Amino acid sequence: MRFASIVLLAAALLASPAAAQTGGNAISATTLSVTLSLGTATPGGGFPLYGNAFAQTMNAADPSLTIAPRNTKGSNENIPLLEKGELDLALVAGEPAYEAFAGIGRAKVALKILTAIYSNPGMFVVRADSPYRTIRDLVGQPVAFGAKGSGLPILARYVLDGLGLKQDEDFKAVYLDRAGDGPAMVEDGRVAALWGAGIGWPGFKAVASSASGARFIAPDAEEIARIRAKHAFLKPLLVPAGSYPKQSEPIASLGSWSFVLTREDLPDDVAYRLAKTLHGVEASFCKQLAQACETTASNTVAAAPRPELIHPGVLKYFREIGVVK
């Protein structure tokens, strides 16, 4: 069952366009009211935080749009839900998206990109008073690699594989039922480290704000080169200084971009309208959520593995504003 519904405005409003006002402007007789479901992930992680802000921003910018966020198990559930038409839009991490588009471990998907949302430099966080300072130091230790079904464990798998390490064999891997459970496990010592990604990621914020403080562990320059030699789709990324409490220096790492994906048959006019609304409020979205500052039309073009993976309705808008030819 698809959650998207597109309905004509009430006949009474159509009979008197001047009577229906949105922001002081009359709603035209051709305006459609659109309701779309948006899959996020488990509570406490970055996707619900972003997804809720995305929905609030979009709904406020276009009152005839209703985007309804829905908690899911994350990227690995969102992809099949989109394929079955049980979600209209969903947040999907870069690595699951890469595998789905390439047909790695499954059939290729025919889903489309609405927008790139933010970059995901991956790294570990440990207590500031812990003895761990490198990835090798964590070998043999209990490490929380993220929520079951999320994209974080997949990113970790690629990063560690590039270093000749196996996630489930070289570490005591822990997979969370809820993304928000990880910081407390670091704080009380149940795990030595928590793996995460992104700028403003809630798990990193929580550990860095705790009484014991945080230390971040990312691949060094030589390790980044080794990882990219094996997995070139991972890109060098930077976590700017001040992204987390008491983080005084920038942190170099690598990762990929997460996306809002759409079901294959989302109508072109709906995707066009979503893109026009979203990129018309980039500045206000950035003010609402730091991660959203990376949600731009130009970043979407740069982050998409191939231009044809961007929804045709979005590409139409991008041509109009000159970010693609």
Disulfide bonds with the S-S distance in Angstrom:
Cys286-Cys293 1.89
